[in-house]
């Protein structure tokens, strides 16, 4: 499909190409000095003590869950309106993913009130996903964690370097997880990062990342060791220096890219805010944000599928973030979730539509998309009333 307006695009250019070329020329491609530099720079920007670069955002979440040493029968509370990775890594650990409601069509982050309703003696952790780059209510979530003795894992895949009253997102809770997938605000193609308040957790994650080996290949390359022991069951979740080279450049571009994203979101808001057929999540939100997604919620009388197809015919790519995880067949069959389990989430997710948003969009392209959406929403709505 030859899209006129793509859902996402990257700002990768000659700077990343040059950084990757330097790694290729060095002949050392796996975890090495470039990855160490990326980790240090990310941690410094995040104002935290350390970071561990990994192969994906899912790997970051999996390592966070493994670091908690969850047992069968344990429960982890998370939003259903999120990517499936959080639930999948919890299930892989033997624990049960317990899904909580979002706040509503105005705010697509997890609802702390509903989190508390679902806490049981088996609850061990909360996964707080900062939807679209907008912070969850961390004040309430951290209060719940303290009250019930729970660990907070922040899924900050959409929200690198977002400042809040509790510090940068990812550092507010006990463990923070980031994604550098191709569509994210920082991309390494595939990749992720784990940060933690507790240095022991961070060291556990670093060990688990590489088979729980006492010595890695970079240590051997530098002559630091010639042998190793394995002290646990680990995995290969290592990033490469190739990806890390991209990440270092992308990190430098983030502030500029975010300013552009913010301007585009404000333009969308100005062009769509007067439409009664559409509600705009986070429209009244104050404070820092990553502006990763631009979601809107259609009124019940609008057919999302028809609107998406009409946008496609005009060369506009759109998407849905996200189909509720608890309604996927595996989670229904394995845990007994059914339609109606999360009525707010199910209603909002059925009406959510994500419009294009990335730093390379022009104002004219945003106006083109907004005009198409206005025409479809008002035209379809008018037709339905006749």
N, C-alpha and C positions, 0 to 999 in steps of 0.2 A: 504494500500500500504506500503510495506517495503522499504522505501527510503534508498539508500546508502548515499545520500547527501541531507539533508533537507534544505529547504529554510531558516528557522530560527530555533534557539534553545535558551534556556535560560541558564544562569549561576547559576540558583537556586541550592543550595546544602544544606549541613547540617547547615550552618550559618542561612539561612532563616528559615529552619525547626525549629531550636532552638528558633529563635526570635518569630515565630508564636506560638510555644508551651508555651512560657512565657506569651503571651497574653491570650491564652486559660486557662492557669492555674490561671491567675489573675481574671478571671470571668467577666471582662469588655471587651466587644467585639466591641461596636460601637465607635463613635468618642470620644476620651478621651486623656489621657496623651501621649500615643504613637503617635497619630495623630498630636498633638501639637508639639511634638519633631520633627517629620518628616517635618512638615511645617517650623519650625524654621531652621532646618538643610538645607533644600532645599533653603530657602531664603538666608541663609548665603552663601551657595555655589554659588548662582546666583548673589550675591552681590546686593540684593535688600532689601527693608524694610519689606516685609511680603509676605506670600503665603497662599492660601486656598486650601486644599486637597479636592478633589471631587471624585465622583464615576466612572467617565470615562472622556476620552478626549472630547467626544461629550458633556457631561455635562459641561465641562469647557468652550467650545465654546458657548453653549446655555446661560450660566450665563453671559458670556462676552457680548453677544448680548442683553440679557435682561437688563443688567446694562446701556446700551445706551438708553433704553426706545424708541426704534424705533416705528414708526407709519406706518400704511398702506400707501403705496405710496412711502415710503423711499426706497432707493437703497443701496446695499452693493456690492462693486466690489471685485471679488475673482477669482482665477484660476479655470478653468473647469477640468484641469488635476490634480485632487486631490481627496481625499476621499469625499464622498457625504455629510458628516456631516456638513461642513460649509454651504453648500447650504440649507440643511434641517433645521438647526436651524434658519437661516435667514427667510426662508419661514414660519416657525412656528410663528415667531414674527409678521408676516403680511407684512414684507418688501419683496422686490424683489431681488433675487440674480442676479447680472449682471456679466457675465463671461468675463474675459480678456485672451488674448493670453499669452502663455509662450514665452520665448526668442527664442527658437528653439532647434534643436537636440543637440546642444552643451551645452545648459543650460536650464534645465527644470523648472526653477522658473518663476514666473509671470513677465511680461514685463512692466516696468513703463511707457514706451512710449504708449503702448496700454491702460494702466490704464487711462492715461490722456485723451485719445480719448473718453473714455466712461463715463467720469465725467459729470454729469448734475446738475441742481439746486436741484435735489432730492437725490443726493448722500450724504450719511452720514458717510460711513466708508469704509475702505479697509481691506480685510483679506489677509495678506501676509503669504503664506505657504512655509516654508523652506524645499523644496523637498529633501528627502533622507538625510537630515542633512546638506545640503549646504545652506548657507545664501542667501536670496533674496538681491537685490540691495537696501538696507535700506537707503542709502544716498539719492537716487532718490525718493523712496517712502515717506520718511519723509519730503522731500522738497515739494512733491505734497500735502501731508497732511497739511502742514503749509500754502501753497499757497491757498488751497481751504477750509480750516477749517474743515478737516476730522479727524476722529478717526482711528488709526491704531491698528488692532487686529493682533497679531502674532500667527499663527498656528505653534507652535514649537514642535508639536507631535514627529517629527523625530529628534529634535535637542536640547536635554538637555545639558546645560552647554557648549555652544559653544561661544567662545570669538570673538568679532568683534571690529572694531574701535568705534562703538557706544555702546559698553558694551556687556554683555551677551545677546544672542538671547532670546527673550521673554521680555526683559527689554528695548529694543530699542524703541518700539512703546508704545502705551498707555496701552494696556492689552495684556498679554502673556498667551497662553494656551498650556498645555503639556498633553501628553497621557502616561499612564503606562499600556497599553494593553499588552497581552502576548507576542506579537512580537516586542515590543519596546525595546530601549536600556536600559531603567529602567522599570522593570515590577512589578506590584502588582497583576497580574492576570487581573483585571479590575481596573481602577483608573485614576486620572488626577490631575492637579494642575493649579490654576489661580494665576497670579501675576499682579500687576498694579503699575504704578507710583503714582497715586492719592490715598491716603489713604481712601478717601470717596468712591471711586469705589470699593476698596478692601473690605470695610465694607459692602457695598451693596451686593457684591457677597457672602460674608460670611452669610449675613442674608438670601438671596434668597436660599442659599444651604439648609437651614433647615426651610422651611415654613414661613420665616419672623417672627419667634418666638423670643421674647425678652429674653427668657431663654431656654437653651437646656438641654438635659438629663444629660450631664456631670456636668453642674452647679448644678442640683438637687442632683446628686450623691455626690457631694462635699459639699452639704449643703449650697450652695450660694443663693438658692432661692427655694420656694415651689410652685410658680405660674408663669404665663406668660401671655403676651398679643401677639396678632398677628397684625402687622401693615401694612401688604401688602399681595400680592399673591405670595407665594414662592413655592418651590418644595422640594422633598427629593432627594438631590444629594450628600448625605453624603458618604464618604469613611468609611471603618471600621478600627479599630485598628489592625485587622489581616492583612489587606492589607498594612497599614502604616508600620507595623513591617517589612514586606518584603521590602518595599520601602527604609527604612533606611539602610538596608544591601546592597541593590542594588546600592544605592547612593555611598556607600563606594567602590564598585567594579568598578564604571563607568570609572574612569581614566585608570585602567588596561585594562578593556575590550575595551576601545576606541583605545588604542595603538595596540591591536591585530587586531581590525577591520581595522585600517589604514594600517598595514602591509599586510593584506589580499587584500585590494584594490590595493595597489601598486603591489602586485604579479599578480593580474588579469590584471592590466594595462600592465605590462611587457609581459605577455603571449598573449595579444589580440591586442595590439596597431598597429601591422603591417597589420591587416586584412582590405582590402578595402571594404569588404562586410559589415563591422560593424563600427559604430561610437560610441565613448565612451564619454557620457556626463560628463562634469566637469573634463575632463582629464587635462586641463591646469589650473584648479582652484588653487589659492594659498590661504593660511590662514587656520584658524581652521575649523574643520568640525566634525560632529558626525559619518559619515560613516555608516549611517543606512541602505541604500539600495545600491545595485550595479546594476544600469540599463545599458542596452546597446540598441542602435537603429539599427535595421536591415535595410539593403538596400531594396528598393522596390521589387526587384525580389526574395526575400527570403520569404517563406511561414512561418509565425510565428507559426501557428497552427501545421504544420508538424514538425517544429523544436522542439516545446514543447512536442509533442507526442514522438518524437525520444529520447529526453532527458529523458522523463518518462520511456521509455523502458530500458534505461541504469541506472535507479534508481536515476535520478537527478530531484529534484523538482524545478520548476520555477513558475513565476507568471507574472502579468501585473500590473503596477502602473502608471496610472490608466485609466480605461475606462472614456472617457470625460463625466462629469456630465450633461452637457447641452444636450447630446443625449439620456439620460435615458427618458423613455416614459413620466414620470410625468412632467419633465421640458419642454419637447416639447409640451405636451398638456396644461400645466398650463401657460407657458410664451411664447410659440410660437417659441422656438428655433428649428432650423432645421439643417440637415447636410449642411455644407458649412458656417455656422455661424462663426466658428473659424478654418479657413483652416490650420494654422500652428499647432495648438493643435491637430486637427483631424489627420493630416498626421503623426505627431510624435507619438501620442498615439497608432495608428494602427500598428506601427513598434517597439514599446518599448517591451523589454523583461527583466525581473528581474531575476538575477542569485542568488544562495545561498550566504548569507553573515551573519555570526554571530561569536562570539568570540571562539566558540568551534570547528570551522572548522580547519582542518589541512592543511598544505601546499600541501600535496599530494592530498587531496580532491579538493582543488582549481585547481591544475594542471589537475586532472581528468576531472573536469567540463570544463576548458578552452580547453583541448584537444578535448573533445566531441563537443564543440561549433565550434572550428576550422574545425574539420572534416566535420561537417554538413554544415557550411557556404561555405567552399571552394568546397566541393563535389557537393552541390546543385547548386552553382553558375556555376561550370564547366559544369554540366549537362545541365543547361539552355542555355549555349552558343553553345552547339553542335547541 
